[in-house]
Amino acid sequence: MTSADAVVLESTKVAGRLRDAILDGIRSPGSRLIERDLAAEFGVSRVPVRDALKILEAEGLVTLRPRTWAIVREFTDSDMTDLDEVRSVLEPLAFRLAAERHRPDGLEKLRRALDEQTISAAAGDPVAARRAANDFHEQVTVLAENRLLSDLMQGMRSTLRWGLAQHDDLADITEQHRVLFQAISERDGDRVEALALEHIDSSRRAREAHLHASRSAGSSSAVHEGSSGRL
């Protein structure tokens, strides 16, 4: 392996760790990502960190700032509306094609993602459950066996994963995935396409409720701190 290859590998690893931290909510919107600090944290030079931040900027997860730092981007309501509109076109197609074209080994991988989501949801582990839910959606795209569709979905992968994580009812999302899995396994394209549309609408409502609750909690905390400061 050349030194250039090693840097690319390190950049990919750093980007993966930062991506997970952002999408799992460990690094919150507005957080600073400073090259020097990240290099020390991950035990690498600043070059792969800089390249990793560029990768995440291309995915829409961070905004680069001058003087070797970046901030975690906050997805707006408009961003989510755009996502829902595109999902409503692409995902029903992906689910239909998955139902029509899936192979036994691919279906088994989809079942394993669902099992992991079910176990994690029952254990009250939101990070693991949401990661498994994302794996479920990604595996559906694999089962669809359409390269262009896969490329289009890849372009919105990080935004979709963030959107999928914005909910509180782990059991409900898991049950929706179970019903979708059943329709795929039965090769019922019409039914799974309709279920996918319902799932997208349900995800939207869950996300809006989650964000409203988060914003209300933030507002209440700010009011409380302001009141405390006047005492």
DACOR-V103582 format. One record per residue. N is the residue number from 1. RES is the residue in one small letter. OMEGA is omega in degrees with one decimal (999 if undefined). D_LAST is the distance of its C-alpha to the last C-alpha in Angstrom with 1 decimal. Layout:
N|RES|OMEGA|D_LAST + N|RES|OMEGA|D_LAST
This chain:
1|m|179.1|63.3 + 2|t|178.5|62.8 + 3|s|178.3|59.8 + 4|a|177.8|58.9 + 5|d|-179.9|59.1 + 6|a|178.9|56.9 + 7|v|178.4|54.2 + 8|v|179.3|54.5 + 9|l|178.5|54.1 + 10|e|179.1|51.1 + 11|s|179.8|49.5 + 12|t|-179.9|50.2 + 13|k|179.5|48.6 + 14|v|178.5|45.5 + 15|a|179.8|45.2 + 16|g|-179.2|45.6 + 17|r|178.0|42.9 + 18|l|178.4|40.4 + 19|r|179.4|41.5 + 20|d|-178.5|40.9 + 21|a|179.2|37.4 + 22|i|-174.4|36.4 + 23|l|174.9|38.1 + 24|d|177.1|36.8 + 25|g|179.4|33.2 + 26|i|173.9|32.9 + 27|r|-170.8|32.4 + 28|s|177.3|30.1 + 29|p|-178.4|30.6 + 30|g|179.7|29.5 + 31|s|177.4|30.0 + 32|r|174.6|32.0 + 33|l|-174.4|35.5 + 34|i|-174.8|36.7 + 35|e|-176.4|40.4 + 36|r|-178.0|40.2 + 37|d|180.0|37.7 + 38|l|178.3|39.6 + 39|a|178.3|42.9 + 40|a|-178.6|41.6 + 41|e|-175.9|40.2 + 42|f|178.0|43.4 + 43|g|179.7|45.8 + 44|v|175.2|47.5 + 45|s|-178.5|48.0 + 46|r|-178.0|46.1 + 47|v|178.2|49.0 + 48|p|176.5|48.7 + 49|v|179.2|45.0 + 50|r|179.3|45.5 + 51|d|179.3|48.2 + 52|a|179.0|46.0 + 53|l|176.8|43.2 + 54|k|176.5|46.0 + 55|i|-177.9|47.1 + 56|l|174.6|43.6 + 57|e|179.2|43.3 + 58|a|178.6|46.6 + 59|e|178.9|45.2 + 60|g|-177.1|42.2 + 61|l|179.3|39.7 + 62|v|174.2|38.5 + 63|t|-178.6|38.4 + 64|l|176.7|39.9 + 65|r|178.0|38.3 + 66|p|175.3|40.1 + 67|r|166.5|40.3 + 68|t|169.9|40.8 + 69|w|-179.1|37.8 + 70|a|174.7|37.0 + 71|i|176.5|34.2 + 72|v|-176.3|34.3 + 73|r|173.5|35.0 + 74|e|177.7|33.1 + 75|f|-177.8|35.6 + 76|t|175.0|35.0 + 77|d|178.6|35.9 + 78|s|176.8|39.0 + 79|d|-177.4|40.0 + 80|m|175.6|39.9 + 81|t|176.5|41.9 + 82|d|179.7|44.5 + 83|l|-178.6|44.7 + 84|d|-179.3|45.3 + 85|e|-179.4|48.0 + 86|v|177.5|49.8 + 87|r|-176.5|49.4 + 88|s|177.7|50.9 + 89|v|-171.1|54.0 + 90|l|-173.5|54.4 + 91|e|175.9|53.3 + 92|p|176.6|55.5 + 93|l|179.9|58.4 + 94|a|-179.9|57.4 + 95|f|178.4|57.3 + 96|r|-179.9|60.6 + 97|l|177.6|62.3 + 98|a|178.4|61.0 + 99|a|-175.3|62.5 + 100|e|-169.2|65.8 + 101|r|-171.0|66.2 + 102|h|175.4|64.4 + 103|r|-176.5|66.4 + 104|p|-178.2|66.2 + 105|d|177.8|64.6 + 106|g|178.5|61.9 + 107|l|178.1|61.2 + 108|e|176.8|60.8 + 109|k|177.9|58.2 + 110|l|178.4|56.3 + 111|r|179.8|56.6 + 112|r|176.8|55.2 + 113|a|178.1|52.1 + 114|l|178.5|51.7 + 115|d|179.4|52.2 + 116|e|177.9|49.5 + 117|q|-179.4|47.1 + 118|t|-179.6|47.9 + 119|i|-177.8|47.6 + 120|s|178.0|44.2 + 121|a|179.7|42.8 + 122|a|-179.7|44.0 + 123|a|-179.2|42.4 + 124|g|179.7|39.0 + 125|d|-173.9|39.3 + 126|p|-178.9|38.0 + 127|v|-179.8|38.8 + 128|a|-179.1|42.4 + 129|a|-179.1|42.8 + 130|r|175.2|41.8 + 131|r|179.5|44.0 + 132|a|177.3|46.9 + 133|a|176.9|46.3 + 134|n|177.4|46.5 + 135|d|178.8|49.7 + 136|f|-179.4|51.1 + 137|h|180.0|50.8 + 138|e|179.6|52.2 + 139|q|174.9|55.1 + 140|v|178.7|55.9 + 141|t|176.8|56.4 + 142|v|-178.5|58.7 + 143|l|-178.0|60.7 + 144|a|176.7|61.2 + 145|e|176.4|63.4 + 146|n|-172.2|62.8 + 147|r|-179.4|62.2 + 148|l|177.6|61.0 + 149|l|178.8|58.5 + 150|s|178.8|57.4 + 151|d|179.5|56.8 + 152|l|178.9|54.8 + 153|m|178.7|52.6 + 154|q|-179.2|52.2 + 155|g|-180.0|50.8 + 156|m|-173.2|47.9 + 157|r|-176.4|47.6 + 158|s|178.3|44.1 + 159|t|178.8|42.6 + 160|l|-179.9|44.2 + 161|r|177.8|43.0 + 162|w|179.9|39.4 + 163|g|-179.2|39.9 + 164|l|-178.2|41.5 + 165|a|-175.3|38.5 + 166|q|175.9|36.0 + 167|h|-178.2|36.4 + 168|d|-175.8|35.3 + 169|d|-177.2|38.4 + 170|l|-177.1|40.6 + 171|a|-178.3|43.2 + 172|d|178.8|43.7 + 173|i|178.2|44.4 + 174|t|179.4|46.6 + 175|e|176.8|48.6 + 176|q|178.1|49.1 + 177|h|178.4|50.4 + 178|r|179.4|52.7 + 179|v|176.9|54.2 + 180|l|178.5|54.6 + 181|f|-179.5|56.4 + 182|q|179.9|58.7 + 183|a|177.4|59.8 + 184|i|-177.7|60.4 + 185|s|179.0|62.4 + 186|e|-179.6|64.5 + 187|r|-179.8|65.1 + 188|d|-175.5|63.8 + 189|g|-179.0|62.9 + 190|d|-177.5|62.4 + 191|r|-176.5|60.0 + 192|v|176.5|58.0 + 193|e|177.7|57.6 + 194|a|178.8|56.2 + 195|l|179.3|53.9 + 196|a|177.5|52.6 + 197|l|177.3|51.6 + 198|e|-179.4|49.9 + 199|h|178.8|48.1 + 200|i|-180.0|46.8 + 201|d|177.7|45.5 + 202|s|178.3|43.9 + 203|s|178.2|42.3 + 204|r|-179.4|40.9 + 205|r|179.4|39.3 + 206|a|179.5|37.9 + 207|r|-179.7|36.5 + 208|e|178.3|34.9 + 209|a|179.4|33.3 + 210|h|-179.0|32.1 + 211|l|178.1|30.6 + 212|h|179.4|29.0 + 213|a|-179.9|27.3 + 214|s|-179.4|26.2 + 215|r|178.2|24.8 + 216|s|178.9|23.0 + 217|a|178.9|21.5 + 218|g|178.8|20.4 + 219|s|179.8|18.9 + 220|s|179.4|17.0 + 221|s|-179.7|15.7 + 222|a|178.9|14.7 + 223|v|-179.4|12.8 + 224|h|179.7|11.0 + 225|e|178.9|10.2 + 226|g|178.6|9.1 + 227|s|-179.9|6.8 + 228|s|-178.1|5.4 + 229|g|-178.0|5.5 + 230|r|-178.0|3.8 + 231|l|999|0.0
